[in-house]
Amino acid sequence: MFKNVCAIFLAVISTGISAQKSKAPQLERPKLVVGLVVDQMRWDYLYRYYDKYQNDGFKKLLKEGYSLNNVHINYVPTYTAVGHTTVYTGSVPAIHGIAGNDWFDKKTGKNVYCTTDESVQPVGSTSTKSGSHSPKNLWSTTITDELMLATNFQAKVVGVSLKDRASILPAGHNPTGAYWFDDSTGNFITSTYYMNDLPKWMKDFNAQKNPDQLVKNGWNTLLPITEYIESSPDNSPWEGLLGSAKTPTFPYSNLAADYQANRDVIRSTPFGNTLTIKAAEAAIKGEYLGADAITDFLAVNLASTDYAGHKFGPNAIEVEDIYIRLDRDLAEFFKYLDITVGKNQYTVFLSADHGGAHAQGFMAEHKMATGFYGEDNKEFNEKLKTKFKADKLVSKVTNNQVYLDDQVIDDNKLNADEVKQYLIDILNKDKSVLFAVDMKKAGAATIPEPLRSRIVNGYTWQRSGDIQVIYHDSWLPTYSKLGTTHGAWNSYDSHIPLIFMGWGIKTGESNKEYHMTDIAPTLSSLLRIQFPSGNIGNPIVEAIGK
């Protein structure tokens, strides 16, 4: 009798436990996270062309998402590779190690491109220049790495961009795949770091010859050109040329022929963005992203905005037309996500890797402070030789940084601090220079915030130079006499858009101050996974919730 009672009691308890297990709620996460980083997108582009945007692209993000209006890059220099790395690591160059698109290696005396890896081979191309790339120079984990770790590598992570660095660095160290555009073939390729052969879905996508179809009718404005009142007149003197065009004017009727002669030309047109989004859609379908309960991640860089910005400058009709067309492309992409992944089943964020300065000619025409600066090893070395009787004390000037040759300084038994300070004094007398700062002593420099912190955050002592040069507002390097560039601390380069939309995101906006480094920890909090290893940012808690 006692045994029967005990058996019944244990059975009841066991049934209760089983029922509790079966009713235990699963951890809720979106099926897919999509990162959209629009290259060289200044924050004001959200509103400069607002009246020309339709309802389902940028306006959908602003209406249904949570827009952060006061997000800044918290380091210098503001370059592409650094921006993408910071977005996905929540860290800064001093920690994640990506000091620029490239940097100077004092030990070897050679330039280092951020993703070049001679130990791997191209896949889908015979060009080692295009294909021999990996994330080997990245020191910190990314949000995509952390998603892989959190799911025991069951998640799928894919990076897509026209640029190698803008696909590789966001995708992290062990993704499902990272793909970028190869000018020698007109295809998306990868490297043996990731795989030994392209997946069938990517081969099929490349076989469609989408670039040929996109450029076959040339490039004219989507709207009547008289409606582009937010931009300077067509054929402004500070704009560069596209392909074989003799003037920077619409229509670009020879685009198809120009593409056949040089496939690089598609990068500076709106069709580069369209191509990238088509490749992203192929990745969703081919890898079944967002098809099960395990969260996947798609990192997309839209790079044509940057190529066109460099070529034409922010006030060109070409740039305005690219954003109007990108708005339509985003609308179609969101519809695709709704159909394939499901409405409210995915989370999107849109941001930028940096902004862009107005063209020097544009600023001069409108009576605003501007100018050009040059960085010349030869000139610096001549002045230093006169003082210290030693030749080639400066080995490189790049990224607005001066690299001193430590070996030459040692061989000549010179005091490195004296050499450095002498050169800083010379630089500070240059009319183009606002500040020249000893990077090792930047934390104590008598310069205002946030400049001081941004120099410290950008200083990767193993890879950066010895002196950081901060130029006056709107002064551009001499190589940007047409179009524009970026890299400065100023708002035109550092003030970026940031909008979250979809699963787990509130609707609204905020003018509170945030930084690029806050994106990754916000996603980590949303997904309930560990912050990236070098993270210094904080979650934007006001954007998260149901």
DRENTINU-473169 format. One line per 8 residues: for each residue x, y, z negated of C-alpha. Coordinates in steps of 0.05 Angstrom, whole numbers. Last residue first. Layout:
% DRENTINU-473169
X:Y:Z | ...
This chain:
% DRENTINU-473169
154:920:544 | 221:944:519 | 289:971:540 | 300:1042:565 | 304:1074:495 | 356:1023:475 | 410:1048:521 | 459:996:496
527:1023:475 | 593:1026:513 | 664:1004:494 | 662:935:527 | 728:899:537 | 702:828:528 | 635:838:563 | 577:842:513
549:774:493 | 480:753:517 | 409:773:499 | 389:787:571 | 364:858:555 | 420:869:505 | 472:848:556 | 440:892:608
445:952:562 | 516:931:544 | 534:933:619 | 503:1001:634 | 532:1040:574 | 602:1046:604 | 575:1093:657 | 561:1142:602
500:1170:566 | 477:1239:546 | 403:1247:532 | 361:1274:589 | 313:1216:588 | 261:1186:635 | 200:1142:633 | 173:1072:645
200:1017:600 | 243:959:624 | 237:886:604 | 224:861:675 | 226:916:727 | 264:981:734 | 329:1012:708 | 352:1079:736
421:1110:732 | 444:1168:776 | 515:1194:771 | 548:1257:745 | 624:1244:751 | 644:1269:820 | 600:1332:828 | 603:1338:752
678:1349:751 | 727:1296:728 | 758:1289:797 | 766:1227:841 | 724:1245:902 | 732:1259:977 | 704:1304:1030 | 690:1315:1104
746:1347:1143 | 807:1378:1110 | 807:1317:1064 | 881:1297:1074 | 900:1364:1043 | 873:1343:975 | 811:1379:951 | 801:1439:905
728:1442:883 | 743:1459:810 | 817:1469:795 | 862:1409:795 | 875:1361:738 | 944:1328:744 | 960:1267:701 | 1034:1256:688
1068:1189:674 | 1032:1146:726 | 983:1090:714 | 995:1015:719 | 1023:986:654 | 999:1047:613 | 929:1043:639 | 908:1115:626
837:1128:649 | 807:1127:579 | 860:1176:554 | 849:1223:613 | 774:1220:602 | 782:1234:528 | 823:1297:540 | 777:1322:594
714:1315:552 | 736:1355:515 | 781:1415:522 | 856:1415:532 | 910:1424:479 | 939:1355:488 | 940:1309:427 | 905:1249:460
941:1263:525 | 1009:1247:495 | 1025:1185:536 | 992:1216:596 | 1035:1278:594 | 986:1329:621 | 982:1378:679 | 923:1424:673
884:1470:720 | 930:1462:780 | 916:1494:848 | 954:1558:831 | 1017:1518:815 | 1050:1545:751 | 1024:1485:711 | 1059:1438:759
1128:1468:745 | 1117:1465:670 | 1095:1392:677 | 1158:1377:717 | 1202:1405:661 | 1161:1368:609 | 1171:1301:645 | 1246:1311:654
1253:1331:581 | 1211:1272:557 | 1253:1224:599 | 1318:1247:568 | 1372:1235:621 | 1427:1183:620 | 1434:1184:696 | 1422:1109:701
1365:1115:650 | 1328:1169:690 | 1340:1131:755 | 1312:1068:723 | 1251:1103:694 | 1230:1130:762 | 1175:1180:746 | 1104:1168:771
1062:1230:781 | 986:1223:779 | 931:1253:821 | 914:1181:843 | 982:1180:877 | 1051:1212:871 | 1109:1163:873 | 1182:1152:855
1197:1219:822 | 1269:1222:796 | 1293:1214:868 | 1361:1249:860 | 1397:1270:797 | 1431:1336:782 | 1380:1351:727 | 1355:1421:745
1368:1425:820 | 1351:1351:826 | 1284:1363:792 | 1265:1418:842 | 1284:1375:902 | 1249:1314:872 | 1183:1351:865 | 1185:1377:936
1202:1308:964 | 1149:1272:924 | 1095:1317:953 | 1025:1324:927 | 986:1376:965 | 928:1419:943 | 871:1449:984 | 824:1505:965
759:1523:932 | 723:1577:894 | 656:1594:925 | 643:1645:980 | 591:1604:1018 | 636:1592:1078 | 692:1572:1031 | 649:1520:997
627:1489:1063 | 698:1489:1089 | 723:1453:1027 | 671:1399:1035 | 626:1391:974 | 654:1341:924 | 630:1269:917 | 597:1224:867
623:1161:833 | 609:1086:827 | 534:1097:833 | 471:1072:798 | 409:1031:811 | 386:977:762 | 337:923:779 | 303:871:735
265:812:763 | 200:775:747 | 155:836:745 | 130:819:816 | 155:752:840 | 223:724:862 | 210:714:936 | 150:760:950
165:816:900 | 239:813:917 | 223:821:991 | 178:880:976 | 235:911:935 | 281:902:995 | 232:934:1043 | 227:995:998
302:997:990 | 312:998:1066 | 262:1056:1072 | 300:1097:1020 | 365:1078:1054 | 338:1110:1118 | 325:1176:1082 | 393:1170:1048
429:1158:1114 | 392:1216:1147 | 416:1263:1093 | 488:1240:1102 | 485:1251:1177 | 452:1319:1168 | 515:1340:1132 | 517:1374:1064
552:1318:1026 | 613:1316:1072 | 619:1287:1142 | 672:1232:1142 | 681:1220:1067 | 606:1223:1056 | 593:1177:1114 | 640:1124:1086
610:1133:1017 | 537:1129:1038 | 556:1069:1080 | 576:1031:1017 | 513:1000:989 | 541:954:936 | 499:894:915 | 510:850:854
459:793:851 | 451:759:783 | 414:696:764 | 372:682:702 | 356:608:688 | 282:593:691 | 283:576:765 | 280:609:834
313:675:817 | 368:663:868 | 354:604:913 | 426:607:939 | 407:613:1013 | 344:654:1002 | 373:704:953 | 439:705:992
402:719:1058 | 366:777:1024 | 434:805:1002 | 460:798:1074 | 399:837:1099 | 413:889:1046 | 485:895:1070 | 465:901:1143
416:957:1127 | 470:993:1088 | 519:988:1146 | 463:1010:1192 | 460:1078:1160 | 525:1095:1195 | 596:1105:1169 | 609:1030:1160
585:1014:1230 | 648:1046:1258 | 694:992:1228 | 673:946:1285 | 721:983:1331 | 714:975:1407 | 649:936:1403 | 623:985:1352
641:1045:1396 | 603:1013:1453 | 541:1005:1410 | 549:1075:1380 | 554:1111:1446 | 489:1149:1438 | 506:1183:1373 | 448:1232:1377
463:1275:1340 | 524:1318:1328 | 594:1312:1298 | 627:1332:1364 | 669:1293:1415 | 638:1226:1395 | 683:1167:1409 | 673:1137:1340
646:1185:1289 | 679:1253:1282 | 692:1294:1219 | 652:1352:1191 | 682:1417:1166 | 664:1456:1229 | 589:1445:1223 | 563:1408:1284
491:1400:1259 | 471:1458:1215 | 480:1448:1140 | 432:1403:1102 | 368:1409:1061 | 330:1435:1122 | 332:1369:1158 | 263:1380:1188
290:1410:1252 | 324:1343:1266 | 257:1309:1277 | 256:1249:1231 | 296:1185:1236 | 356:1223:1263 | 391:1189:1321 | 439:1131:1320
453:1085:1378 | 403:1036:1406 | 447:974:1401 | 474:991:1332 | 429:946:1290 | 426:889:1339 | 501:884:1346 | 509:887:1270
459:830:1261 | 499:780:1300 | 452:723:1281 | 512:676:1275 | 535:714:1213 | 470:696:1177 | 475:623:1198 | 546:620:1172
522:653:1108 | 467:602:1098 | 514:545:1114 | 561:564:1058 | 629:592:1079 | 686:543:1072 | 742:532:1022 | 709:567:964
718:623:913 | 792:637:909 | 795:609:980 | 770:677:1005 | 705:709:1029 | 675:732:1095 | 617:772:1122 | 621:778:1197
639:831:1248 | 701:790:1265 | 761:837:1257 | 723:888:1215 | 708:837:1161 | 650:853:1115 | 649:826:1044 | 625:766:1006
631:742:934 | 606:673:913 | 578:629:858 | 617:673:811 | 678:655:769 | 720:717:754 | 671:774:762 | 618:789:815
626:864:802 | 701:863:819 | 695:821:883 | 637:855:919 | 659:928:912 | 732:909:921 | 720:875:988 | 679:932:1016
618:920:1061 | 586:892:999 | 554:830:969 | 567:796:902 | 533:732:881 | 522:702:812 | 483:637:799 | 468:616:728
484:545:706 | 554:565:685 | 543:546:612 | 485:594:611 | 518:645:564 | 585:637:599 | 556:652:668 | 518:711:641
582:736:608 | 619:732:674 | 564:773:708 | 567:824:652 | 641:829:668 | 702:800:632 | 764:843:622 | 833:841:654
817:849:728 | 880:841:771 | 862:770:792 | 794:790:819 | 808:759:888 | 830:779:958 | 865:749:1018 | 809:761:1068
816:826:1104 | 891:833:1104 | 898:758:1112 | 859:763:1178 | 841:694:1204 | 769:702:1184 | 712:661:1154 | 752:643:1092
814:684:1080 | 872:653:1041 | 892:658:969 | 960:666:935 | 972:733:968 | 919:765:924 | 898:836:941 | 841:859:896
865:927:869 | 915:943:923 | 985:947:894 | 1035:998:921 | 1108:977:917 | 1169:996:876 | 1170:926:846 | 1176:945:773
1143:1013:779 | 1081:985:810 | 1042:1041:843 | 966:1040:844 | 908:1019:888 | 834:1030:888 | 850:1058:820 | 871:1039:749
834:972:747 | 863:948:680 | 799:932:641 | 825:966:578 | 857:1033:597 | 814:1031:660 | 749:1037:621 | 698:987:595
625:969:602 | 651:912:645 | 601:915:704 | 595:990:711 | 668:1000:694 | 692:953:749 | 648:985:801 | 673:1054:782
747:1036:779 | 744:1004:848 | 709:1064:877 | 749:1122:848 | 735:1171:792 | 805:1183:766 | 792:1197:710 | 749:1171:653
679:1179:622 | 635:1176:684 | 571:1213:667 | 498:1197:656 | 450:1255:642 | 387:1239:681 | 372:1169:656 | 312:1144:695
268:1088:668 | 229:1052:722 | 160:1054:752 | 157:1125:779 | 231:1139:789 | 246:1071:819 | 184:1074:862 | 205:1143:885
272:1117:907 | 239:1064:951 | 164:1050:952 | 132:1118:957 | 168:1150:1015 | 228:1196:1009 | 227:1260:1050 | 203:1304:993
257:1276:947 | 316:1294:992 | 351:1338:941 | 318:1301:884 | 351:1234:879 | 411:1263:917 | 424:1305:855 | 456:1247:818
512:1242:869 | 514:1176:906 | 586:1162:927 | 572:1087:936 | 502:1065:917 | 508:1011:864 | 447:966:865 | 451:912:812
397:859:817 | 380:816:757 | 340:753:771 | 291:708:735 | 281:758:679 | 291:732:608 | 246:704:555 | 275:656:505
229:597:503 | 172:596:452 | 167:536:405 | 101:501:418 | 132:435:437 | 180:438:379 | 125:455:330 | 83:398:356
141:351:348 | 152:375:277 | 78:365:262 | 77:296:292 | 138:277:251 | 106:302:188 | 42:264:202 | 81:201:218
122:208:155 | 59:212:113 | 27:153:148 | 89:111:137 | 93:132:64 | 20:113:53 | 31:46:87 | 93:32:45
55:48:-20 | 0:0:0
